Amino acid sequence: MKWPEPPPVDAKGFLGMIAHTATIPEEELQETGKKSFCVVTKNYMNFSLRLGYHFSMIEAYVGENINDNYVKFFFKGGGAALDRRLRRVNLITKILKDLRFRVKVKEDLIDAVLFKYDSPTIEKTLEILGKLTAFTKQLDMVLFNDAITQMYLDEFRTKYIKELID
């Protein structure tokens, strides 16, 4: 999957991002400048990504014992106005639920976990989460109504997870 170009931004989305940025405390803005990292071993990975004004983390363990296998997903923030950030959270939440995650949402924060699946399922889920990370990059900027949000949700489901939710 090619890393997508930023979606076309409407004037209201751009102005909303500027207004939102102006309200972010200096300490929180400094957090956005911290580095992303990835730790990968034979059975474990942690991919922590700071991208613009949001932070996401995917952590997973996959091994022979199905009882030890898990994927954790965490997402917070964005540069757009709250209504657009919440639409992106809604879109991501629906996809995570399609993938059988247990999901907790509080405002623009998502905390999700998937437990006790076999190695091929965990690996396929991680592949889809990587695509989701790229797909939703800066997407909050263009989610100006629920119909647009549904269009992007349908697009992702059709392209990347159709076989899992049919």
C-alpha positions as CSV (number, residue, x, y, z in Angstrom):
1,M,0.0,0.0,0.0
2,K,1.3,3.4,-1.0
3,W,1.4,6.0,1.8
4,P,-1.6,8.2,0.8
5,E,-1.2,11.9,-0.1
6,P,-3.0,14.2,2.3
7,P,-6.7,14.3,1.5
8,P,-8.0,17.5,-0.1
9,V,-8.9,20.0,2.7
10,D,-11.8,22.3,2.7
11,A,-11.4,25.8,4.0
12,K,-13.5,25.2,7.1
13,G,-11.3,22.1,7.9
14,F,-8.1,24.1,7.5
15,L,-9.4,27.0,9.6
16,G,-10.7,24.5,12.2
17,M,-7.2,22.9,12.4
18,I,-5.6,26.3,13.0
19,A,-8.1,27.2,15.6
20,H,-7.7,23.9,17.4
21,T,-3.9,24.2,17.3
22,A,-4.1,27.6,18.9
23,T,-5.9,26.1,21.9
24,I,-3.3,23.3,22.5
25,P,-1.1,24.0,25.5
26,E,2.6,24.4,24.8
27,E,3.5,21.3,26.7
28,E,1.2,19.2,24.6
29,L,2.5,20.8,21.4
30,Q,6.0,19.8,22.4
31,E,4.8,16.2,22.8
32,T,3.9,16.1,19.1
33,G,7.6,16.7,18.3
34,K,8.8,13.5,20.0
35,K,10.0,10.7,18.0
36,S,8.1,7.7,16.7
37,F,9.7,4.3,17.2
38,C,9.2,0.6,16.4
39,V,10.5,-2.4,18.4
40,V,10.3,-5.8,16.7
41,T,11.4,-9.2,17.9
42,K,10.4,-12.7,16.8
43,N,7.1,-12.6,18.7
44,Y,6.6,-9.1,19.9
45,M,6.2,-5.6,18.3
46,N,5.5,-2.1,19.5
47,F,4.9,0.5,16.9
48,S,4.4,4.0,18.5
49,L,3.7,6.7,16.0
50,R,3.5,10.4,16.4
51,L,2.1,11.9,13.3
52,G,1.1,15.5,13.3
53,Y,-1.2,16.1,16.2
54,H,-2.1,12.5,16.9
55,F,-0.4,9.6,18.5
56,S,-1.1,5.9,17.8
57,M,0.4,2.7,19.2
58,I,0.0,-0.8,18.0
59,E,1.5,-3.5,20.3
60,A,1.3,-7.2,19.7
61,Y,2.5,-10.6,20.8
62,V,2.1,-13.6,18.6
63,G,3.3,-17.1,19.4
64,E,2.4,-20.7,19.5
65,N,0.2,-20.5,22.6
66,I,-3.1,-18.9,21.5
67,N,-3.7,-17.8,25.1
68,D,-0.7,-15.5,25.0
69,N,-1.5,-13.8,21.7
70,Y,-2.9,-10.2,21.7
71,V,-3.0,-7.0,19.8
72,K,-3.4,-3.6,21.6
73,F,-4.4,-0.5,19.7
74,F,-4.3,3.1,21.1
75,F,-5.2,6.3,19.2
76,K,-5.4,9.9,20.5
77,G,-5.8,13.4,19.0
78,G,-5.7,15.1,15.7
79,G,-5.3,18.6,14.3
80,A,-8.9,19.2,13.2
81,A,-11.9,20.5,15.1
82,L,-13.4,18.2,17.6
83,D,-16.4,17.1,15.5
84,R,-14.0,16.0,12.7
85,R,-11.7,14.2,15.1
86,L,-14.7,12.4,16.6
87,R,-15.8,11.3,13.1
88,R,-12.3,9.8,12.6
89,V,-12.6,8.1,16.0
90,N,-16.0,6.7,15.0
91,L,-14.6,5.4,11.7
92,I,-11.6,3.7,13.3
93,T,-13.8,2.3,16.1
94,K,-16.2,0.6,13.5
95,I,-13.2,-0.9,11.7
96,L,-11.7,-2.2,15.0
97,K,-15.1,-3.8,15.9
98,D,-15.2,-5.4,12.4
99,L,-11.8,-6.9,13.3
100,R,-13.3,-8.2,16.6
101,F,-11.5,-5.8,19.0
102,R,-12.9,-4.8,22.3
103,V,-13.0,-1.1,22.1
104,K,-13.2,1.7,24.7
105,V,-13.7,5.3,23.5
106,K,-13.5,8.5,25.5
107,E,-13.7,11.7,23.3
108,D,-10.9,11.4,20.8
109,L,-9.1,8.5,22.5
110,I,-9.4,4.9,21.5
111,D,-8.1,2.0,23.6
112,A,-8.8,-1.4,22.0
113,V,-7.6,-4.9,22.5
114,L,-7.9,-8.3,20.7
115,F,-7.1,-11.4,22.7
116,K,-6.5,-15.1,22.1
117,Y,-6.5,-15.6,18.3
118,D,-4.2,-17.8,16.3
119,S,-1.0,-16.6,14.7
120,P,-2.4,-16.2,11.1
121,T,-5.3,-14.1,12.4
122,I,-3.1,-11.9,14.5
123,E,-0.7,-11.4,11.6
124,K,-3.5,-10.5,9.2
125,T,-5.0,-8.1,11.8
126,L,-1.6,-6.4,12.1
127,E,-1.4,-6.0,8.4
128,I,-4.8,-4.4,8.3
129,L,-3.9,-2.1,11.2
130,G,-0.9,-0.9,9.3
131,K,-3.1,0.0,6.3
132,L,-5.6,1.7,8.7
133,T,-2.8,3.8,10.1
134,A,-1.9,5.0,6.6
135,F,-5.5,5.4,5.5
136,T,-6.6,7.6,8.4
137,K,-3.6,9.9,8.3
138,Q,-5.0,13.5,8.2
139,L,-8.4,12.1,7.4
140,D,-10.0,14.1,10.2
141,M,-9.4,17.2,8.1
142,V,-12.0,16.1,5.5
143,L,-14.7,14.4,7.6
144,F,-17.0,17.4,7.6
145,N,-20.2,15.3,7.7
146,D,-21.4,11.7,8.5
147,A,-22.0,10.8,4.8
148,I,-18.3,11.5,3.9
149,T,-17.3,9.5,7.0
150,Q,-19.4,6.6,5.8
151,M,-17.9,6.9,2.3
152,Y,-14.4,6.5,3.7
153,L,-15.5,3.7,6.0
154,D,-17.1,1.8,3.1
155,E,-13.9,2.3,1.0
156,F,-11.7,0.9,3.7
157,R,-13.9,-2.1,4.3
158,T,-14.2,-2.8,0.6
159,K,-10.4,-2.5,-0.1
160,Y,-8.9,-4.1,3.0
161,I,-11.3,-6.1,5.2
162,K,-14.2,-7.3,3.1
163,E,-13.3,-11.0,3.5
164,L,-13.2,-10.7,7.3
165,I,-16.7,-9.0,7.7
166,D,-18.8,-11.0,5.1
